[in-house]
Structures are given as C-alpha cells and as structure tokens.
C-alpha cells in the first residue's frame, strides 16, 4: 500500500485530533494539515501529536485556520460538527 502525500482534516475536535493522531501513528501520509477555525485549538492538538513524531520518520503535521493550507491535499476528511 502506498503512502499518501498530504491529508487535510477539517475540525480539530476529538474526532479530528484522533484521526490526525492515527494517521501519524500508522505512518499513512507524509503531511497532515489539521484545520480549525480557531487556530489555537488546532495548534494545541498538533503540539500533543508532535510529541510522538520523534519516534517516527518523515512526518509533518501542520495546524491551520486558513483553507488555502488544505490546497493540493490528496484526501480531505471533514470531522467538524455543529455547535449544540
């Protein structure tokens, strides 16, 4: 199975962060963009996930609140839900 180059995840809540973490741990891609409209939320989740990256190789995870950062993603996963 080949490695995907870039995966974009929209929504840095529990589901989005868990999907990003799984992608990192499984090594299924080279780059993950974790998008959330609240940049600090995406940054916090990325910082937590980055703690495991030194054990892995060739993995980049990027927090973002700019849709442009999702451009050229091979796959985009939407995990954002409504506000209750």
N, C-alpha and C positions, 0 to 999 in steps of 0.2 A: 504494500500500500504506500503510495507516495505522500510526501509531506506537503500540506497546503502552505502557500506563501504567507497570506495575510487573512486574518479573520477579524471582522468588526463585530462588536457586541454592543447593542443599544440597550442601556439600562444597567446601572451599577448597583442594583439592589441585591438581595440574597441570591436570586436565581442567576442574574448576570455575573456576579462575582464568582459563584460556584462553577458556572460554565467556563469562565476565564481560567480559574484555578485548574479545572480538569484538563483543559487544553494544554496548559503549561506542564502539568504533571505527566500527561500522556505524550507530550512532545509532538503533537499533531500538526503544528504550524511553526513558522519562523517568527511571525509577528502577530500580536493581538492588540487591537485598539479597543479599550473599554470606554465607551461613550456614556456620559450622563450630562443632563443639562446643568447639574450642579457639579462644577469641576472638582471641588474639594471632596465630594463623595467618591468620584472616580479615582482621584489621587490616593485617598485613604485605602481603598480596596487594592489598588496597584501596589502600594507600599507593602501591604500584608502579603500579597502574592509574590512580590520580588524577593522576599526572604527565602523562598525555596529555589529561586533561579540559580544561585551559585552552584547548586548540586546538579544542574542541568547545563546543556550547552546550546549555543545558537538560538537563544530565545529572547525576544524583546516584547515587553508589554508597555503600552502607552496609554496614559489617561488622557481624556479629551472631552471638551464640550463644544467642539467645532465639527460640524458634519463633513467638512472638507477632509478631515483626517480619515474618514471612512472610505474615501475615494480609492479606487483600484483594489478594494478588498475582494478576495476570491469568494468569500462567504460572508453574509451579514446575518447575525442572529438577533432577533428582536425579543427582549425579555421585559421591556418596560410595560407596566400595567397602569391602570387608572388609580387615581387617588381616592381612597374611600372616605 
